[in-house]
């Protein structure tokens, strides 16, 4: 059986970095990468939920692109 589990942004951060070795610049870069991964994780969940709803015969009146608005409102825009 294939393991399709995706690595979360938090798991990635823990696996790749020890905080004692970080400079301020590298920490800022790492934060931006983790935030981008977080947005991607939520986007995949959003898309999966839309597909599941359609498979159950749901009416998907909202567009897939609504995720960007939801994410910006909930977590801040521009990966903030």
N, C-alpha and C positions, 0 to 999 in steps of 0.2 A: 504494500500500500504506500502510495506517495504522500509525503507530508507537504501540504500546500500552505502551511502556516506562514504568514508574512511576519517579518521582524518589525516590531514597533519602534518608534523614534526613541523611546526610553531604553529599550533593549539595545539598540544601536549605540546610544550614548555610553551606556555602561560597558559594553563590549570593547569599544574602541579608545576610550580615553580614561586616563587617571588625572584627577584634577590638580595634583601637585605639580605636574609637568606643564601646565598650561600658562600661556601668556594672555594678556587681555585681548590681543588681536585674535589669537587662535580660539579663545573662548567665544568671542563674538561670532566668528565664522561657524563654529560648531552649533551655536544657538540658532543661527539662520538655517543651517542644514536640517537640524532637528525640527524646526518649525515647518519647513517645507515638507518633510516626511510626515509630520502630523496632519497637515492639510491633505496630503495624498491619501493617508489612511482613511480620513473621514470622507473624502471624495469617493473612494472605492466602496465604503459602507453605504453611502448615499445611492450610488449607481446600483448596487446589489438590491437595496430596498425597493428601488423603482422597478427593477426587473422582476422581483418577487411579486410585487403588487400587480404588475401586468400579467404575470403567469396565473395569478388567482382571479383574473378577470376584472381587476380594478380599473377605474377610470383615472388615467394619469393626465389631469388637466394642467399640471405644472410642468415646466420644461426641465430637462436635465441641467440646464445652465442656471437654474435657481440655486444650485448649491453654492456658487460663488457669493451670491448675496447673503445667503444664510451664514456662510463661514465668516464673511467680513463683519456681519452684525454680531455674531456670537463670539468670535475670537479676535476680531480686529482685522482690518484689511492689510494687504501687502506683507503678509507673513509676520505681522506684529503680534 
